[in-house]
Amino acid sequence: MRTVEGRVTVADVDAFVETLRAVGDDHDCAVQAFDAAYVAGRPHLETAVRHANRSFDRGENVARDRAVEILLYAAGRRQIRRALEMGVAEGETDAVIVVDGGDEPAAVDELRPLVDERDTLDSLDEPALTDFFDISDAERAATDASLTDLVRERVALLDVEK
């Protein structure tokens, strides 16, 4: 898994997603974009990719497309419509684009012009994450696990909830 991080300007979400899909098709990889506010660091995305790939390997995937399966796991949800909230929207957004499988380096090179590159994975938007993943203050107080760990737990729980 590789990532391209930074600011994206999206004029048309459907056209942006189609560009990502075309890059993925050209390089035989899954390409998925996330609003960085909903990403709990690189470990969150690595966990989502690992679970999505395992789901496909076992024939237990919900989505037909591996990039969408990655989105579902990253969002900790089985409903595509709810998971899409984690994607990019029209306008300027700090984003993380995940590239997995195939010729990752070539896909990343092709995606770079879409992004004003800067680090987006090292800072967590705690209010956005706790709200999106329904992590309460009581849950956080009851454990010494990090916010990233709690989000990764949500990702892993999708396998249990199938």
C-alpha positions in Angstrom: 0.0 0.0 0.0 1.2 3.5 -0.9 -0.4 6.8 -0.3 -0.5 10.2 -1.9 -1.4 12.9 0.7 -2.3 16.6 0.4 -4.9 19.1 -0.7 -7.2 18.2 -3.5 -9.5 20.5 -5.4 -12.5 18.5 -6.6 -14.8 20.3 -9.1 -16.9 17.2 -9.8 -16.8 14.2 -7.5 -17.9 11.7 -10.1 -15.2 12.9 -12.6 -12.6 12.7 -9.8 -13.6 9.2 -8.8 -13.6 8.2 -12.5 -10.0 9.5 -12.8 -9.0 7.4 -9.8 -10.7 4.4 -11.2 -8.9 4.8 -14.6 -5.5 5.1 -12.9 -6.3 2.0 -10.9 -7.4 0.1 -14.1 -4.3 1.3 -16.0 -2.0 0.0 -13.2 -4.0 -3.0 -11.9 -4.5 -1.5 -8.5 -7.2 -0.3 -6.1 -7.3 3.4 -5.8 -9.5 5.1 -3.1 -9.5 8.7 -1.8 -10.4 9.7 1.7 -11.1 13.0 3.4 -8.1 13.1 5.8 -10.3 14.3 8.6 -11.8 10.8 8.8 -8.4 8.9 8.7 -6.8 7.9 12.0 -3.3 7.7 10.6 -1.5 5.2 8.4 -2.2 2.2 10.7 -6.0 2.8 10.1 -5.6 2.6 6.3 -3.2 -0.3 6.5 -5.7 -2.3 8.6 -8.5 -1.5 6.2 -6.5 -2.5 3.2 -5.4 -5.8 4.9 -9.0 -6.7 5.9 -10.4 -5.8 2.4 -7.8 -7.9 0.6 -8.4 -10.8 3.0 -12.2 -10.4 2.4 -11.6 -10.6 -1.4 -9.2 -13.6 -1.0 -11.8 -15.5 0.9 -14.7 -14.5 -1.4 -16.4 -12.8 1.5 -16.3 -9.3 0.0 -19.4 -7.1 0.1 -18.4 -4.8 -2.8 -17.5 -5.9 -6.3 -14.7 -3.4 -6.5 -11.7 -3.7 -4.2 -11.4 0.1 -3.8 -14.9 0.2 -2.5 -14.2 -2.7 -0.1 -11.3 -0.8 1.2 -13.6 2.2 1.8 -16.1 0.0 3.6 -13.5 -1.3 6.0 -11.9 2.1 6.5 -15.3 3.5 7.4 -16.1 0.6 9.7 -19.5 0.2 7.9 -21.2 -2.2 5.5 -23.4 0.4 3.9 -21.7 2.0 0.9 -23.8 5.2 1.2 -22.7 5.8 4.8 -19.1 4.9 4.0 -19.0 7.4 1.2 -19.2 10.2 3.8 -15.5 9.4 4.4 -14.7 10.2 0.8 -13.8 13.5 -0.7 -16.4 16.1 -1.5 -16.5 19.0 -4.0 -14.2 21.9 -3.1 -10.8 21.8 -1.4 -10.2 19.0 0.9 -7.1 17.6 2.7 -7.1 14.0 1.4 -5.3 10.7 1.4 -5.4 8.6 -1.7 -4.6 4.9 -1.1 -3.0 2.8 -3.9 -2.8 -0.9 -3.3 -1.7 -3.7 -5.6 -0.4 -3.8 -9.1 2.1 -1.2 -10.2 1.8 1.1 -7.2 4.7 3.4 -8.0 3.4 4.2 -11.5 -0.1 4.8 -10.2 1.3 7.1 -7.5 3.3 9.0 -10.1 0.1 9.5 -12.2 -1.9 10.7 -9.2 0.6 13.2 -7.9 -0.5 16.0 -10.2 -4.0 15.8 -8.7 -2.7 16.7 -5.2 -0.9 19.6 -3.7 1.3 17.3 -1.6 1.7 17.8 2.1 1.4 15.5 5.1 -2.2 14.8 6.1 -1.7 11.5 8.1 0.2 12.8 11.1 -2.5 15.0 12.6 -5.8 13.5 13.8 -9.1 15.5 13.7 -10.3 14.0 17.0 -13.8 15.6 16.9 -14.4 14.3 13.4 -13.1 10.8 14.2 -15.0 10.4 17.4 -18.2 11.6 15.8 -17.9 9.5 12.6 -16.9 6.3 14.4 -19.3 6.8 17.3 -16.5 6.8 19.9 -17.9 8.2 23.1 -16.0 10.0 25.9 -16.9 7.1 28.2 -15.3 4.6 25.8 -12.2 6.7 25.6 -12.1 7.0 29.4 -12.5 3.3 29.9 -9.3 2.4 28.1 -5.8 3.5 27.6 -6.0 2.6 23.8 -5.3 5.4 21.4 -7.9 6.9 19.2 -6.2 5.2 16.2 -6.5 1.9 18.1 -10.2 2.4 18.7 -10.8 3.2 15.1 -8.8 0.2 14.0 -11.0 -1.9 16.3 -14.1 -0.6 14.4 -12.4 -1.8 11.1 -11.7 -5.2 12.5 -15.2 -5.6 14.0 -16.7 -5.6 10.5 -15.5 -9.2 10.1 -17.3 -10.2 13.3 -20.5 -8.4 12.2 -20.8 -10.3 8.9 
